[in-house]
Amino acid sequence: MHPTLIDVGEATSALPRALTPMRPRLARRAFNSPEYIFELKWDGIRALVARDATGLRVTDRGGGDLLPAVPELRELRLPEGTVLDGEIVVCDSRGRPSYDLLAGRLGPKAAKRGRGPIFVAFDLLYADGRPLIARPLAERRARLLGAGLGSRILAVPEHLDDDGEPFLEVVAEYGLEGIVAKKRDGRYVPGTRTADWLKCHVTPRADVVVGGLVSYGPHLPDAYRQIGVYAGRIIAGAKPSSLPVIQPTKFELVINLQRAKRLRLAITDKLHALADEVIE
């Protein structure tokens, strides 16, 4: 019987100084599949967090140091030899990640609004100095969830199995960005986009001016007695009798005042002028 000179299974390696995160491809639509798990798509700054003998590192996708921008994360407590992939987020009062709130904390006029910053860890790449990137995602996720790393500034969210379509519907109802589907048996391939990770965005929506010209005069044809939605062109219309118009006068403008200011659509000068006049 020959002695074991080196136990390869217990071998460790130095943590990489430059590791580029794996990124998802865009899916055509949401889907259901037992081969995938589904996670929330976090609206923040992608980051890698690592701790070795030299201390804690928090870096962006290009390897830049993020700790000066988010010094609160210096308090992260990780075991030595750990590398996590995740996202830095700031949440609103309802617990929803908000990139606007995060961006407001950066720069010379930083405003401490929202809850955070919080590092949301969704993958474990190294543990005890051993690389896990060749292991299946399901194993990496299980080890991450079982590591007990959660704290006030580090969150390890649960994922959803199989059902991407209803998950995206719920995400849309909460006004969130989308979801990411990840293959259970997929390896972590740094710096690549593969079909093992697929992002599904909430269907884009736009605020539009709801308005039109209303007249009940006999001198105008019925086609002019319509109220429509203008988004570069009329895409929907309805008879005045089907809308809650109160005491309409000749050429009365019906408009959503709260949203009109945020529009950047090619509407007529008259609509722009009237919207600005009323809102101001």
C-alpha contacts under 8 A as a table, 3 or more apart, distances in Angstrom:
res1	aa1	res2	aa2	distance
4	T	7	D	6.63
7	D	10	E	5.57
7	D	11	A	6.58
8	V	11	A	5.00
11	A	130	R	7.05
12	T	128	D	7.52
12	T	129	G	5.16
12	T	130	R	4.74
12	T	131	P	7.60
13	S	129	G	5.75
13	S	130	R	6.02
13	S	131	P	7.32
14	A	129	G	6.51
15	L	50	A	7.91
15	L	52	D	7.05
15	L	81	G	6.82
15	L	83	V	7.73
15	L	126	Y	7.68
15	L	129	G	6.49
16	P	19	L	6.14
18	A	63	G	6.05
19	L	63	G	7.23
19	L	190	P	6.66
19	L	191	G	7.69
20	T	61	R	5.71
20	T	62	G	6.76
20	T	63	G	7.31
20	T	190	P	5.35
20	T	191	G	4.75
21	P	47	A	7.92
21	P	48	L	7.49
21	P	61	R	6.14
21	P	85	D	7.21
21	P	190	P	5.20
21	P	191	G	5.37
21	P	192	T	7.76
22	M	188	Y	6.72
22	M	189	V	5.88
22	M	190	P	4.66
22	M	191	G	4.95
22	M	192	T	5.26
22	M	193	R	6.35
23	R	191	G	7.04
23	R	192	T	6.10
23	R	193	R	4.97
23	R	194	T	7.53
23	R	197	W	7.08
24	P	180	V	7.53
24	P	193	R	5.32
24	P	194	T	6.42
24	P	195	A	7.27
24	P	196	D	7.64
24	P	197	W	4.52
24	P	198	L	4.91
24	P	199	K	5.80
25	R	193	R	5.69
25	R	194	T	6.20
25	R	195	A	6.27
25	R	197	W	6.26
25	R	198	L	4.84
25	R	199	K	6.02
26	L	198	L	5.53
26	L	199	K	4.98
26	L	200	C	6.43
27	A	30	A	7.07
27	A	198	L	5.42
27	A	199	K	5.66
27	A	200	C	5.49
28	R	200	C	7.37
29	R	200	C	6.07
29	R	201	H	7.89
30	A	164	G	5.86
30	A	165	E	5.17
30	A	168	L	6.96
30	A	200	C	5.65
31	F	163	D	7.23
31	F	164	G	5.16
31	F	165	E	5.19
32	N	162	D	5.44
32	N	163	D	4.70
32	N	164	G	4.90
32	N	165	E	6.02
33	S	36	Y	5.68
33	S	162	D	4.82
33	S	163	D	6.68
33	S	164	G	7.54
34	P	37	I	7.54
34	P	161	D	6.97
34	P	162	D	4.55
34	P	163	D	8.00
35	E	162	D	7.19
35	E	183	K	5.79
35	E	184	R	5.86
35	E	185	D	7.86
36	Y	161	D	6.96
36	Y	162	D	6.09
36	Y	181	A	5.96
36	Y	182	K	5.17
36	Y	183	K	4.32
36	Y	184	R	5.30
37	I	159	H	6.52
37	I	160	L	5.80
37	I	161	D	4.82
37	I	162	D	6.00
37	I	181	A	5.72
37	I	182	K	5.36
37	I	183	K	6.42
37	I	184	R	6.34
38	F	159	H	5.69
38	F	160	L	5.01
38	F	161	D	6.21
38	F	162	D	7.22
38	F	163	D	7.47
38	F	164	G	6.11
38	F	167	F	7.98
38	F	179	I	6.62
38	F	180	V	5.67
38	F	181	A	4.55
38	F	182	K	6.34
39	E	158	E	7.66
39	E	159	H	5.02
39	E	160	L	6.41
39	E	179	I	5.56
39	E	180	V	5.22
39	E	181	A	6.49
39	E	182	K	7.94
40	L	159	H	7.76
40	L	171	V	7.85
40	L	178	G	6.40
40	L	179	I	4.45
40	L	180	V	6.17
41	K	177	E	6.30
41	K	178	G	5.17
41	K	179	I	4.48
41	K	180	V	5.68
41	K	199	K	7.56
42	W	87	E	6.74
42	W	89	V	7.35
42	W	97	P	6.60
42	W	177	E	7.30
42	W	178	G	7.97
43	D	89	V	6.75
43	D	97	P	5.71
43	D	98	S	6.09
43	D	99	Y	5.55
43	D	177	E	6.74
44	G	87	E	5.87
44	G	88	I	5.39
44	G	89	V	4.69
44	G	90	V	7.40
44	G	97	P	7.16
44	G	98	S	7.12
44	G	99	Y	5.36
44	G	102	L	7.04
45	I	60	D	7.48
45	I	87	E	5.35
45	I	88	I	5.06
45	I	89	V	6.77
46	R	60	D	6.13
46	R	61	R	6.49
46	R	85	D	7.92
46	R	86	G	6.00
46	R	87	E	4.41
46	R	88	I	6.38
47	A	58	V	6.57
47	A	59	T	5.49
47	A	60	D	4.61
47	A	61	R	6.27
47	A	85	D	6.28
47	A	86	G	5.59
47	A	87	E	5.44
47	A	88	I	6.69
48	L	57	R	7.89
48	L	58	V	5.71
48	L	59	T	5.39
48	L	60	D	6.50
48	L	61	R	7.68
48	L	83	V	6.93
48	L	84	L	5.66
48	L	85	D	4.73
48	L	86	G	6.28
48	L	87	E	7.99
49	V	56	L	7.33
49	V	57	R	5.69
49	V	58	V	4.58
49	V	59	T	6.67
49	V	83	V	5.62
49	V	84	L	5.13
49	V	85	D	6.57
49	V	86	G	7.94
50	A	56	L	5.82
50	A	57	R	5.17
50	A	58	V	6.61
50	A	78	L	7.89
50	A	81	G	7.40
50	A	82	T	5.56
50	A	83	V	4.29
50	A	84	L	6.38
51	R	54	T	7.46
51	R	55	G	5.41
51	R	56	L	4.47
51	R	57	R	6.24
51	R	78	L	6.47
51	R	79	P	6.94
51	R	80	E	5.17
51	R	81	G	5.83
51	R	82	T	5.65
51	R	83	V	6.79
52	D	55	G	5.43
52	D	56	L	6.84
52	D	80	E	4.90
52	D	81	G	5.16
52	D	82	T	7.26
53	A	80	E	6.82
56	L	74	R	7.31
57	R	65	D	7.33
57	R	67	L	7.64
58	V	65	D	6.05
58	V	66	L	5.55
58	V	67	L	6.05
59	T	62	G	7.57
59	T	63	G	5.14
59	T	64	G	5.14
59	T	65	D	4.71
59	T	66	L	5.30
59	T	67	L	7.77
60	D	63	G	5.22
60	D	64	G	5.29
60	D	65	D	6.71
60	D	66	L	6.44
61	R	64	G	7.38
65	D	68	P	7.15
66	L	69	A	5.38
66	L	70	V	6.27
67	L	70	V	5.01
67	L	71	P	4.98
67	L	72	E	7.88
67	L	73	L	6.75
67	L	74	R	6.80
68	P	71	P	5.46
69	A	106	L	6.13
69	A	107	G	7.67
70	V	73	L	6.04
70	V	106	L	7.76
70	V	117	P	7.29
71	P	74	R	5.58
72	E	75	E	6.23
72	E	117	P	7.14
73	L	76	L	5.45
73	L	117	P	7.57
73	L	118	I	7.76
73	L	119	F	7.74
73	L	153	I	7.08
76	L	153	I	6.99
76	L	154	L	7.22
77	R	149	L	7.87
78	L	82	T	6.69
78	L	149	L	7.11
79	P	82	T	5.97
79	P	128	D	7.39
80	E	128	D	6.51
80	E	129	G	7.43
81	G	126	Y	6.62
81	G	127	A	5.68
81	G	128	D	4.47
81	G	129	G	3.96
81	G	130	R	7.37
82	T	124	L	7.72
82	T	125	L	7.48
82	T	126	Y	5.02
82	T	127	A	4.67
82	T	128	D	6.04
82	T	129	G	6.35
83	V	124	L	6.24
83	V	125	L	5.35
83	V	126	Y	4.83
83	V	127	A	6.84
84	L	121	A	6.21
84	L	122	F	7.55
84	L	123	D	5.79
84	L	124	L	4.83
84	L	125	L	5.81
84	L	126	Y	7.24
85	D	121	A	5.81
85	D	122	F	6.12
85	D	123	D	5.07
85	D	124	L	6.43
85	D	125	L	7.05
86	G	119	F	6.73
86	G	120	V	5.33
86	G	121	A	4.28
86	G	122	F	5.27
86	G	123	D	6.69
87	E	119	F	5.70
87	E	120	V	5.17
87	E	121	A	6.68
88	I	117	P	6.41
88	I	118	I	5.64
88	I	119	F	4.53
88	I	120	V	6.19
89	V	97	P	5.88
89	V	98	S	7.06
89	V	99	Y	7.18
89	V	102	L	6.37
89	V	116	G	6.77
89	V	117	P	5.54
89	V	118	I	5.40
89	V	119	F	6.45
89	V	120	V	7.22
90	V	97	P	5.56
90	V	98	S	5.88
90	V	99	Y	7.09
90	V	101	L	6.11
90	V	102	L	5.13
90	V	114	G	6.02
90	V	115	R	5.49
90	V	116	G	4.66
90	V	117	P	4.88
90	V	118	I	6.34
91	C	94	R	7.46
91	C	95	G	5.08
91	C	96	R	4.99
91	C	97	P	4.20
91	C	98	S	5.52
91	C	101	L	7.32
91	C	114	G	5.50
91	C	115	R	4.99
91	C	116	G	6.45
91	C	117	P	7.92
92	D	95	G	5.29
92	D	96	R	5.44
92	D	97	P	6.42
92	D	98	S	6.39
92	D	101	L	7.49
92	D	114	G	5.01
92	D	115	R	6.28
93	S	96	R	7.45
93	S	114	G	6.74
93	S	115	R	7.40
95	G	115	R	7.85
96	R	176	L	7.28
97	P	176	L	7.79
98	S	101	L	5.37
98	S	102	L	6.42
99	Y	102	L	4.93
99	Y	103	A	5.98
100	D	103	A	5.13
100	D	104	G	6.10
101	L	104	G	5.03
101	L	105	R	6.71
101	L	113	R	6.30
101	L	114	G	6.18
102	L	105	R	5.41
102	L	106	L	7.09
102	L	117	P	7.39
103	A	106	L	5.37
104	G	107	G	7.69
104	G	109	K	7.83
104	G	110	A	5.62
104	G	111	A	5.58
104	G	112	K	7.56
104	G	113	R	7.50
105	R	109	K	7.76
105	R	110	A	4.30
105	R	111	A	5.06
105	R	112	K	5.80
105	R	113	R	7.28
106	L	109	K	7.39
106	L	110	A	5.18
106	L	111	A	7.88
107	G	110	A	5.53
115	R	118	I	7.95
116	G	153	I	7.04
117	P	153	I	6.81
118	I	152	R	7.63
118	I	153	I	4.53
118	I	154	L	5.60
118	I	155	A	6.99
119	F	153	I	6.06
119	F	154	L	4.80
119	F	155	A	6.24
120	V	154	L	5.90
120	V	155	A	4.79
120	V	156	V	5.90
120	V	157	P	7.19
121	A	124	L	7.80
121	A	154	L	7.08
121	A	155	A	6.14
121	A	156	V	5.19
121	A	157	P	7.43
122	F	141	R	7.38
122	F	144	L	7.87
122	F	156	V	6.33
122	F	157	P	7.03
123	D	140	R	6.55
123	D	141	R	6.17
123	D	144	L	6.79
124	L	127	A	7.19
124	L	132	L	7.21
124	L	140	R	5.64
124	L	141	R	6.87
124	L	143	R	7.44
124	L	144	L	5.69
125	L	131	P	6.13
125	L	132	L	5.10
125	L	133	I	5.40
125	L	140	R	7.42
125	L	188	Y	7.81
126	Y	129	G	5.83
126	Y	130	R	5.34
126	Y	131	P	4.53
126	Y	132	L	5.39
126	Y	133	I	7.44
127	A	130	R	5.32
127	A	131	P	6.74
127	A	132	L	7.23
131	P	134	A	7.48
132	L	135	R	5.29
132	L	140	R	6.89
133	I	136	P	7.85
133	I	187	R	5.90
133	I	188	Y	4.73
133	I	189	V	7.03
134	A	187	R	5.17
134	A	188	Y	6.37
135	R	139	E	6.64
135	R	140	R	6.79
135	R	186	G	7.82
135	R	187	R	5.80
135	R	188	Y	7.74
136	P	139	E	5.44
136	P	140	R	6.50
136	P	184	R	6.53
136	P	185	D	4.41
136	P	186	G	5.17
136	P	187	R	5.23
136	P	188	Y	7.96
137	L	140	R	4.99
137	L	141	R	5.96
137	L	182	K	7.93
137	L	183	K	7.13
137	L	184	R	5.26
137	L	185	D	5.56
137	L	186	G	5.46
137	L	187	R	6.16
137	L	188	Y	7.45
138	A	141	R	5.20
138	A	142	A	6.14
138	A	184	R	5.13
138	A	185	D	6.38
139	E	142	A	5.11
139	E	143	R	6.22
140	R	143	R	5.22
140	R	144	L	6.12
141	R	144	L	5.00
141	R	145	L	6.11
142	A	145	L	5.23
142	A	146	G	6.10
143	R	146	G	5.05
143	R	147	A	5.99
144	L	147	A	5.24
144	L	148	G	7.76
144	L	149	L	7.89
144	L	156	V	7.66
145	L	148	G	6.72
145	L	156	V	6.66
149	L	154	L	7.14
149	L	155	A	7.79
149	L	156	V	7.57
150	G	153	I	7.79
150	G	154	L	5.21
150	G	155	A	5.14
150	G	156	V	6.13
151	S	154	L	4.95
151	S	155	A	6.52
152	R	155	A	7.63
160	L	163	D	6.96
160	L	164	G	7.87
160	L	167	F	7.88
161	D	164	G	7.97
163	D	166	P	6.19
163	D	167	F	6.39
164	G	167	F	5.06
164	G	168	L	6.15
164	G	179	I	7.90
164	G	181	A	7.41
165	E	168	L	5.33
165	E	169	E	6.50
166	P	169	E	5.01
166	P	170	V	6.39
167	F	170	V	5.26
167	F	171	V	6.22
167	F	179	I	7.83
168	L	171	V	4.89
168	L	172	A	6.09
168	L	178	G	6.37
168	L	179	I	6.37
168	L	200	C	7.77
168	L	202	V	6.88
169	E	172	A	5.14
169	E	173	E	6.39
170	V	173	E	5.08
170	V	174	Y	6.50
171	V	174	Y	5.27
171	V	175	G	6.48
171	V	176	L	5.41
171	V	177	E	7.37
171	V	178	G	6.37
171	V	179	I	7.68
171	V	202	V	7.68
172	A	175	G	5.07
172	A	176	L	5.74
172	A	177	E	7.37
172	A	178	G	7.23
172	A	202	V	5.85
173	E	176	L	7.65
176	L	202	V	7.60
177	E	201	H	6.14
177	E	202	V	5.93
178	G	199	K	7.30
178	G	200	C	5.63
178	G	201	H	4.34
178	G	202	V	5.06
179	I	199	K	5.88
179	I	200	C	5.30
179	I	201	H	6.55
180	V	197	W	6.76
180	V	198	L	5.56
180	V	199	K	4.28
180	V	200	C	6.01
181	A	196	D	7.83
181	A	197	W	5.63
181	A	198	L	5.03
181	A	199	K	6.20
181	A	200	C	7.61
182	K	186	G	7.49
182	K	196	D	5.59
182	K	197	W	4.52
182	K	198	L	6.50
183	K	186	G	5.15
183	K	196	D	5.02
183	K	197	W	6.55
186	G	196	D	5.96
189	V	192	T	6.06
193	R	197	W	7.44
194	T	197	W	6.04
194	T	198	L	7.83
195	A	198	L	6.01
201	H	204	P	7.85
207	D	259	R	6.50
207	D	260	A	7.83
207	D	262	R	7.57
207	D	263	L	6.49
208	V	229	V	6.96
208	V	230	Y	6.62
208	V	231	A	6.13
208	V	259	R	7.32
208	V	260	A	7.02
208	V	263	L	6.47
208	V	265	L	7.77
209	V	229	V	6.38
209	V	230	Y	6.16
209	V	231	A	7.58
209	V	255	I	6.16
209	V	256	N	6.12
209	V	259	R	7.32
209	V	260	A	5.79
209	V	263	L	7.62
210	V	227	I	7.84
210	V	228	G	6.43
210	V	229	V	4.83
210	V	230	Y	6.72
210	V	254	V	6.91
210	V	255	I	5.27
210	V	256	N	6.02
211	G	227	I	5.90
211	G	228	G	5.95
211	G	229	V	6.36
211	G	230	Y	7.61
211	G	253	L	6.07
211	G	254	V	4.56
211	G	255	I	4.76
211	G	256	N	7.61
212	G	226	Q	6.93
212	G	227	I	4.67
212	G	228	G	5.90
212	G	229	V	7.95
212	G	252	E	7.67
212	G	253	L	5.74
212	G	254	V	6.16
212	G	255	I	7.86
213	L	224	Y	7.41
213	L	225	R	7.13
213	L	226	Q	7.15
213	L	227	I	6.67
213	L	250	K	7.82
213	L	251	F	4.62
213	L	252	E	5.69
213	L	253	L	5.75
213	L	254	V	7.72
214	V	224	Y	7.45
214	V	225	R	5.51
214	V	226	Q	6.72
214	V	227	I	7.11
214	V	240	P	7.40
214	V	248	P	6.86
214	V	249	T	7.12
214	V	250	K	6.12
214	V	251	F	4.87
214	V	252	E	5.49
214	V	253	L	7.24
215	S	220	L	7.66
215	S	224	Y	7.50
215	S	225	R	5.82
215	S	248	P	7.47
215	S	249	T	6.71
215	S	250	K	4.83
215	S	251	F	5.70
215	S	252	E	7.58
216	Y	220	L	7.78
216	Y	225	R	7.08
216	Y	250	K	7.24
217	G	220	L	6.00
217	G	250	K	7.76
218	P	221	P	7.46
220	L	224	Y	6.54
220	L	225	R	7.87
221	P	224	Y	5.86
221	P	225	R	7.35
222	D	225	R	5.22
222	D	226	Q	7.68
223	A	226	Q	6.35
225	R	239	K	6.77
225	R	240	P	6.84
226	Q	237	G	6.25
226	Q	238	A	5.72
226	Q	239	K	5.12
226	Q	240	P	6.14
227	I	237	G	5.49
227	I	238	A	5.48
227	I	239	K	6.47
227	I	240	P	6.50
228	G	234	I	6.15
228	G	235	I	7.24
228	G	236	A	5.37
228	G	237	G	4.07
228	G	238	A	6.38
229	V	234	I	5.71
229	V	235	I	6.04
229	V	236	A	5.50
229	V	237	G	6.58
230	Y	233	R	5.36
230	Y	234	I	4.75
230	Y	235	I	6.55
230	Y	236	A	7.92
230	Y	267	I	7.00
231	A	234	I	6.54
231	A	235	I	7.09
231	A	265	L	6.25
231	A	266	A	7.38
231	A	267	I	7.40
232	G	265	L	6.20
232	G	266	A	5.46
232	G	267	I	6.50
234	I	237	G	7.40
238	A	242	S	6.60
238	A	243	L	7.38
239	K	242	S	5.53
239	K	243	L	7.06
240	P	243	L	5.27
240	P	244	P	7.78
240	P	245	V	6.85
241	S	244	P	7.71
241	S	245	V	7.90
245	V	248	P	6.26
245	V	254	V	7.95
248	P	252	E	6.23
249	T	252	E	5.34
255	I	260	A	7.71
255	I	275	A	7.63
256	N	259	R	5.90
256	N	260	A	6.15
257	L	260	A	5.31
257	L	261	K	7.41
257	L	275	A	6.83
257	L	278	V	7.73
257	L	279	I	6.42
258	Q	261	K	6.97
258	Q	279	I	7.95
259	R	262	R	5.62
259	R	263	L	6.96
260	A	263	L	5.50
260	A	275	A	6.57
261	K	275	A	7.51
261	K	276	D	7.35
261	K	279	I	7.83
267	I	271	L	6.62
267	I	272	H	6.91
268	T	271	L	5.42
268	T	272	H	6.42
269	D	272	H	5.07
269	D	273	A	6.04
270	K	273	A	5.13
270	K	274	L	6.09
271	L	274	L	5.23
271	L	275	A	5.99
272	H	275	A	5.23
272	H	276	D	6.14
273	A	276	D	5.26
273	A	277	E	6.03
274	L	277	E	5.05
274	L	278	V	6.17
275	A	278	V	5.43
275	A	279	I	6.08
276	D	279	I	5.30
276	D	280	E	5.80
277	E	280	E	5.54
